[in-house]
């Protein structure tokens, strides 16, 4: 298939408007080695049997492209969409709506949990994709013929995959579940991007007191903003483990900060005064309402987790859905820690429907 380019925003507007009823197949290529933000390198678009390659500057200047990306009623087909959505949040400052992650759909349809795109294409259509251009330079121009073919291959099977997924899920009344889960997943990704919540990802900080975790929250939030302003990876500003160590020690001076084992001298020189100021403010604040980092499950909780998971496996197998999708570890751990199915979102939406046959036994286990 000969790759085709759209080189003008107006031409992109016209092409998108010429296919108003087609789902938009979508993928991106980007670079992210020494920066905080991914750098867009290419946008790939598909409508029916037509596929186009678009430079980021052209897509950014297209009013129709922006409008369609934000339109919840226009389906956007992606595969393993988390990095693509992050790119759009930072690059175009928009939250794509109406997204459908066909990797989730393939899992629901029985292809296997978290299956790679090329492997699924080979399984469904018997075609082997050349992935040699995966790590190539997507910012330089012109792209090579191999890069163009790779980029086109990444979207030309999305609509056939969607058709297969729809056929498989339609008979089991799970198409709505895929749409719901894709939307929920996108919303979860957006919430995780909130600087105020990023400290909760530092699972190693669970041993800290609530006051220390309040300090950790302030330090991590500061690092998020510093990383974004400098466009540097988080670890190149201050590593996670070092922020935890600082929050544990609560140094009251730059001299004391310098004594934290492993903290680079350049960090102390550049940020010492600010870090000490943040520690002083956060340590003296009322941290009673700070959400704490979940502790690892106790032995008793691990036993409860296993009992719940066995029932989740039973429910998942009944509907031929991977248990990893129905009951991800974090969701099930939240249930164990709270003794509440609602904490894992098992009391609403498609998950509630799938676990309905074992709901009573799940409640009995939680109450025992």
PyMOL commands that set and color helices and strands:
alter all, ss='L'
color gray80, all
select helices_A, chain A and resi 9-17+56-60+63-69+82-91+102-108+117-125+145-156+158-170+175-192+195-201+203-207+210-230+234-237+240-249+254-258+265-284+299-319+323-326+329-338+341-344+349-367
alter helices_A, ss='H'
color red, helices_A
select strands_A, chain A and resi 5-6+24-31+39-47+50-54+76-78+99-101
alter strands_A, ss='S'
color yellow, strands_A
deselect
rebuild
show_as cartoon
